[in-house]
Amino acid sequence: MNEIIRVFKAGIYKDNPVFRQILGICSSLAVTNFLANSFVMGVGLMFVTAFSSLTVSVIRQFTPKHIRMMVQTLIISAYVIILDIFLKAYFPAMSKNLGPYVGLIITNCIIMGRAEAFAQNNKPFISFFDGLIMGLGYTLVLMSVAFVRELLGFGSLFGIQVLGDNWVNWTLMIMPPGAFFMIGIVIWVTSNWFPKEEEKGGAKA
């Protein structure tokens, strides 16, 4: 139970992949103009990270060290292909909205990082949970950024207009600079709210 709690805290804020490790920034900037896009991308990454970590952990003792990275990449690619096929079959409009970014999940450092740093050295269940929570931490950041960008940029949430006709859309929010601006704010705010252990120790000293 203690291990589960530790992994949960690490994925959500202590070692969050976006504002702690500064990983997955490209997709964080690319798909956060709409909440729906961010939600689907986040859930997709949770699926790929969780099952990739599970698979890597299950076969870790049978994977030769000299081909370990190639095997991990192959595993991740297989799950990304499953996700891509699923979206194209059941959610074609969303698949079109996300464009190439679903396929680019293969190159997302979060997934490879968890496979190499955690799943390669831990048992299947906790590896699956670690991948799921790391994906959840990523999703929460995406949703937070998308909430502000869609609300200010379009006056809507999940495509539903919530601001009145007098609202003037902030064009900056739906452009790439708006994404950079919001991600920067998230990193700055979370760095002050959740200081690293060494920073706390330094403050005490």
Sequence and secondary structure as in RCSB ss.txt:
>XXXX:A:sequence
MNEIIRVFKAGIYKDNPVFRQILGICSSLAVTNFLANSFVMGVGLMFVTAFSSLTVSVIRQFTPKHIRMMVQTLI
ISAYVIILDIFLKAYFPAMSKNLGPYVGLIITNCIIMGRAEAFAQNNKPFISFFDGLIMGLGYTLVLMSVAFVRE
LLGFGSLFGIQVLGDNWVNWTLMIMPPGAFFMIGIVIWVTSNWFPKEEEKGGAKA
>XXXX:A:secstr
 HHHHHHHHIIIIIT TTTTT  SHHHHHHSTTSHHHHHHHHHHHHHHHHHHHHHHHHTGGGS GGGHHHHHHHH
HHHHHHHHHHHHHHH HHHHHHHGGGTGGGGG HHHHHHHHHTGGGS HHHHHHHHHHHHHHHHHHHHHHHHHHH
HHHHSEETTEE S TT    GGGGSHHHHHHHHHHHHHHHHHHS  HHHHHHHH 
